[in-house]
């Protein structure tokens, strides 16, 4: 398992060119970092998973 990245949104955008991130609720460290990252917008949550939309980092800066 990799080391958590403080703001994973830009890395996810640049490396994977992803529009969305699906995470299960068991990845608490990732969810905490993602919630604080302006590049990742939470668009859905239920008891099993959380979905984030990846916003282009250029739009945030």
Buried (B, 14 or more C-beta within 10 A) or exposed (E): EEEEBEBBBBEBBEEEEBEEBEBEEEBEEBBEBBEEBEBBBBEEEEEEEBBBBBBEBEEEE
